[in-house]
């Protein structure tokens, strides 16, 4: 996760996930094998001028072009992800605009969308309202941090085995390589601060490991211009050391317990307030296993609560769950009912799903679906 404050980067947020769904997407394109999408702008802009979806996607497109033009090292890893799953970057202006003194720029979310055909992994990055307006090179570096750094960790199965601080350290090393390839100036205040933050904070334990092994840490870091492939080989040795010593396992177990407590508090607050968005977010997290063990039945239960309030995105998702029989008994008529309600709430994707589903329903079934929808949620 990439956040800005003083110092430059902050820690990971617990039990944290977006409520991204296909129902809220207003523009999307395929570019260089990557799926670029933009969500509808929020009604509440907090007085901030937001970039419209079309221009947001254009900025993402330019950032990917820069990566492909200038960073073969990053491209090689991006292509690995594309061969093994669906790579998606979403511009969402409502995504965690600000929390206390920290501003979220972008974040990686493993398997947040439904898995594609053949069980392929989903590599998803969400870019917020501030990051999408960054200069092209700077945005490109953030994308490398999230997709290459955290995406490879997801692909290789490291995210559930390594400590958050070590995952972030490794992602930052990949980002440093993109800085080199993109020709980002090293002597600016931000870049000097970033390198200091990496060495003294996120990668401090890695540095101690190097010194304990008799390796000159300054030399390993290239005195500010590291040989990244070589540095990553040292990091692999460090990762193995943490696994053998049990440090990673103990930290991950503790983190999971904290995540579970945070999730329980979030779910209780959603129940108390009856917020449709929060109820849907709980359903999403059960569906994808974010901060809690995956449970499709519980996911459907929470999605239904939100849908019953009249929340269009939740109605669309409930229709999809019913149509697929995921977490609920398959019921195309009931699915059609929810697609009709969601479409009436302005969800374009529901109109498309309903058009397809209508061809599979008999006249009597279609009539029953419309009757149920007319009765309301």
Phi, psi and omega in degrees: 000134183251117181227152179245132167190192179251114003292179192302319184242142177250178183278181180285145173268143183267151179047052188237128179199150178279165174257049180288131173211158183298339182294332184265001182281131181249344178207141178205147177217163171254130181216122181054036178078009180247140179270113179256126182229158176226136178272160176298145179291143179288154178291322180268111183261000181057028179076011182259136176285119183262147176282133181291158184306317182297314179289329176298314178295322179299319178295321177295320179299315180298321180296318179293323177299319179297318179299313184289333179279331192236346186231079179303326179300313180291320181299319180303318182283324176299319180294328175298316179296318182295326179290338186246008179177191180258123180260122185229135172237126184245130171268115180231105184292343180267000185287108173036059184308314182201141175223114185054237182264004184256146177241125180276125180266313181198161178206153180258136179230109181289135173051036181283326173276164175300146177294146181277190181297140179078011179070025181295147179289158176247124179251102188243129173238134176250128179251131183273186187294333181272314182300324184293341180263002180292159174304151187306312182296320181292319178294321178300319180295322177295319178297320177297316178306310185283310186282310181287308182298295184283330178296316177296323177299318177297312181299321183272358177079024182273336192296333179262005183240339185249157179291151180302318183296325180285324176298319181291321177302312182296317179298323179292328177294318176297322179295320178301323178296321178294324176301316179298312185292324182278351179075028178291132183301134183273340190263010177284160181300317181297316183289322176297316179296319180298313181297323178294318180296321179297308184293318188270344184239281187299322184251021182297317179294322176299318179297319178295322177299315180300315181295320179297333179272005179078019180263132177291108185298319179299320179291320179298325179275007176067024181050043178101346178228077188290149166279094191300314178305318179292318179298321179292331175293321174298321182294324176299320176296320178298316179300316179298321178298316180296323179293313182296322183282346181085000181299313182298313183300316180295318181293318180295318178300316179296318180298318180298323178294318178296318178300318180297317179295318179296319180295316180301319180294319180296316180296319179296320179292322178296319179295318183293315184278335182070022179292123181299319180295319181291320178298318178295321180298321177297316177300317178301318184291321174296322183294322185252358178072038179265106180080001181201157179293139180302137178205100185296325180294316179292326178300312181298323180298314182287323177297320180297323179299317180291319180297323182294336178283343180106017181281114185306308180303322178292321178297320178295314181295320178297319176301318180294320179295318179292322180293326182267345185070036182259106181084351178217164176291134181299128183210091183298329180291314179293324177298317180298321178304313183288327176294322178296315180295318180294320178298321178294338178268012175090011180276104184298322181299331180290325178296321179293316179296323180292323179299318179290317183293327181301328180290341182263349182263147174284169180300320181290322178294319180295320178297319180293320178299316180294324179295316180296318180296324180295336179280351178095176181302000000 
